[in-house]
């Protein structure tokens, strides 16, 4: 949280596809605290659970707010398979929290007091790039590591053109 900035310009050291999950909630009725507060507390609990089990595949995350009603997390995952496995794992909190929400909805107790959303993106290599100027590792760089900008190219075009060794071998085999 209080990391020192890395001097100069850097970029994320991501290789291959990047999996990004945006997940959040919106408080629709502030007065319905008993509906939205448990939802608000659920995400930090899941993030702590994932932090204790790095083999589950969460590489990093950033907690954000869009306004006083909307809170969300940008998550970076090793693969969509690991993301799906966590979401469906019967021994993990996400499955239990989602089951509670589904039961409330079926019972007519989900009264639109809190909104939930998520978006998942699998971004192929060559379709992402990043730059950080005098910044500690943040976002994609915090999830995948941070390298000097020159290692990937000085311009956005150069960084988009960067290919991992694995991708180069695959392209040569074609």
BELPEQUI-V852220 format. One record per residue. N is the residue number from 1. RES is the residue in one small letter. D_CENTER is the distance of its C-alpha to the mean C-alpha in Angstrom with 1 decimal. Layout:
n-><N,N>
res-><RES,RES>
d_center-><D_CENTER,D_CENTER>
This chain:
n-><1,2,3,4,5,6,7,8,9,10,11,12,13,14,15,16,17,18,19,20,21,22,23,24,25,26,27,28,29,30,31,32,33,34,35,36,37,38,39,40,41,42,43,44,45,46,47,48,49,50,51,52,53,54,55,56,57,58,59,60,61,62,63,64,65,66,67,68,69,70,71,72,73,74,75,76,77,78,79,80,81,82,83,84,85,86,87,88,89,90,91,92,93,94,95,96,97,98,99,100,101,102,103,104,105,106,107,108,109,110,111,112,113,114,115,116,117,118,119,120,121,122,123,124,125,126,127,128,129,130,131,132,133,134,135,136,137,138,139,140,141,142,143,144,145,146,147,148,149,150,151,152,153,154,155,156,157,158,159,160,161,162,163,164,165,166,167,168,169,170,171,172,173,174>
res-><x,x,x,x,x,x,x,x,x,x,x,x,x,x,x,x,x,x,x,x,x,x,x,x,x,x,x,x,x,x,x,x,x,x,x,x,x,x,x,x,x,x,x,x,x,x,x,x,x,x,x,x,x,x,x,x,x,x,x,x,x,x,x,x,x,x,x,x,x,x,x,x,x,x,x,x,x,x,x,x,x,x,x,x,x,x,x,x,x,x,x,x,x,x,x,x,x,x,x,x,x,x,x,x,x,x,x,x,x,x,x,x,x,x,x,x,x,x,x,x,x,x,x,x,x,x,x,x,x,x,x,x,x,x,x,x,x,x,x,x,x,x,x,x,x,x,x,x,x,x,x,x,x,x,x,x,x,x,x,x,x,x,x,x,x,x,x,x,x,x,x,x,x,x>
d_center-><16.9,20.2,19.6,22.3,21.7,22.3,25.3,25.4,23.0,20.2,17.6,14.6,16.1,13.9,16.2,16.2,13.7,10.0,7.6,4.8,4.4,5.8,7.8,10.8,14.5,17.7,20.8,23.6,26.5,26.4,29.4,27.9,26.2,26.9,24.7,21.6,21.6,20.9,17.8,16.7,17.4,15.6,12.0,13.1,15.1,12.5,10.4,13.9,14.8,12.0,12.9,16.4,15.7,13.9,15.6,13.3,10.8,7.7,8.1,6.5,5.0,7.0,9.2,11.0,14.1,15.7,19.0,20.8,20.0,16.3,13.4,9.7,6.3,3.6,0.9,3.7,6.5,10.2,11.2,11.3,14.2,12.5,9.9,13.1,15.1,13.2,13.4,17.1,18.2,21.2,21.0,17.6,17.2,14.9,17.9,20.3,18.6,18.3,22.0,23.1,21.7,23.4,26.6,26.7,26.4,29.1,31.3,31.1,29.6,26.4,28.0,25.4,24.9,21.1,18.9,15.7,13.3,10.3,9.8,8.7,9.6,11.2,12.4,15.6,17.0,19.0,16.9,14.7,16.0,15.5,17.9,18.1,21.5,22.6,19.1,17.7,14.7,11.8,8.4,8.8,12.1,11.0,8.9,11.8,14.7,16.8,20.1,22.9,22.7,26.0,24.5,22.6,25.0,26.1,25.2,22.3,24.4,24.9,21.2,20.6,23.6,22.4,22.4,21.7,24.8,23.8,23.4,26.8,28.5,27.3,28.6,31.8,32.4,32.4>
